[in-house]
Amino acid sequence: MADAEDIKKKIEIPSEIKYIKKMSREILGHLERLGIEESIRFDIRLAVEEAVKNSIEHGPPQGQSLPVKVFYAIQRDKIEISVEDRGEGFDMKKVPDPRTKDNIMRGDGRGVFLIHKLMDKVAYNKKGNKVTMTKFFKGLSGRV
């Protein structure tokens, strides 16, 4: 992994699906330049894109197009990414488990499930309109 200072950045994107890839390319570009292995970048890309997609599709009140805020901080041993929308939020306990027999054919809950499987830590604010995800870079101590 290349030497560098900690990276902290806030991105605000329009609430439109077409902006998701551009936002994730920015984050992944930093990780690639820092030498983060491809499998870790893949996990981060899927989780971030799914979180932003959920914010765009489920966050803003019906008929409104409000921006989504993405904040990321890359340190020597981890990346922390927060995705926040201006919606009413949701209750994580009410998200169906997509692995159960009753939900296997439904689309609900798959993205949230995926985020939890790909990232090392996932936390939601009390309102439920902000998710903070952390991925650790194992074996890369002392350098960013």
C-alpha positions, 0 to 999 in steps of 0.5 A, a space after each residue: 500500500 502506498 504512503 499517503 495522508 489520511 483522506 477525508 471527503 464529502 460528496 453530495 450527489 443528486 438523487 438519481 441512479 446514474 450518479 452512483 457509479 461516478 461516486 463509487 469510482 472516486 472512492 475506488 480510485 483512491 483505494 486503488 492508488 493506495 494499493 488496496 487489494 482488488 477483493 476488498 475494493 470489490 466488497 466496498 464498491 458493492 456495499 457503497 453502491 447498494 447503500 446509495 441506491 437504497 437512499 435514492 430509492 427509499 430515502 426522499 419523500 414521494 415525488 421529491 429528488 433530494 441529494 444524497 450525502 456520502 462521506 468517506 475517510 480512508 486511514 491506514 487500516 480502514 475506510 469508513 463510509 457514511 451514506 445519508 439521505 433526507 428521508 424519514 429513515 427506516 427501522 432495521 428490525 423491520 427489514 425482511 431476511 431475504 434468506 427465509 422461505 417466505 422472503 426468498 422470492 421478494 426483493 426486499 432486504 437483499 441490499 441491506 443483507 449484502 451490506 452487512 455481509 461485505 463490510 466489517 461494521 455497519 451502523 445506522 443512526 437512530 432515525 434510520 436515514 444514515 448508514 455508516 460502514 467500515 471495512 478494515 484493511 488487514 495486514 496493512 498496518 502503519 501505512 496509508 
